[in-house]
C-alpha cells in the first residue's frame, strides 16, 4: 500500500492506495517520505530501498548513542551496537516497504532525547522528546479504528452497495 500511495501522491496528489481507497489504516509519513525522491524521477520502490538503508544506519547510530548514555562499559556499548547492526528482525523489517523502521528510528531518538532530559534537566531535550512523542502518537496510531468519524457509512463497510458490481 505504501508504494502505490507514494506513486498516487506523485501522479494525482492524493493519499490513496492501489485500490483507490484513502490511506487510513496505515501511517501516512512513510509514503510521503518515499514520494519526495519521485520529484526528481526516482521511483517509490527504489526510494523505499534507499530510505530504509539510511534509516537502518541511523537506528544503529542513534542506538549506539543511547547505549553510551545509559551504559558506562564500552564493551557493553560495543556489543549492544553490534547486536543492533546484526539484528535479523531489524534487517528483515528494513527490507520491506513498511513504516516500522521509521517508527523504530523515531522511538529511539525519543528515548535518547528523554534520557538526556532526565540526566541533564535540559528543557530543549524535553521539548524534543515531547514533539517526538506527539509525532509517534499522531503518525503511528492508525486511523483505521477512527475511520467512521471521517467517512459516513463506514460502520457498514462490509455490506456491498446494491448497485455495486464485483468482477474477478
HELIX and SHEET records of a PDB file:
HELIX    1   1 UNK A    2  UNK A   12  1                                  11    
HELIX    2   2 UNK A   29  UNK A   36  1                                   8    
HELIX    3   3 UNK A   37  UNK A   40  5                                   4    
HELIX    4   4 UNK A   44  UNK A   70  1                                  27    
HELIX    5   5 UNK A   74  UNK A   85  1                                  12    
HELIX    6   6 UNK A   88  UNK A   94  1                                   7    
HELIX    7   7 UNK A  100  UNK A  120  1                                  21    
HELIX    8   8 UNK A  123  UNK A  140  1                                  18    
HELIX    9   9 UNK A  144  UNK A  146  5                                   3    
HELIX   10  10 UNK A  147  UNK A  150  1                                   4    
HELIX   11  11 UNK A  154  UNK A  156  5                                   3    
END                                                                             
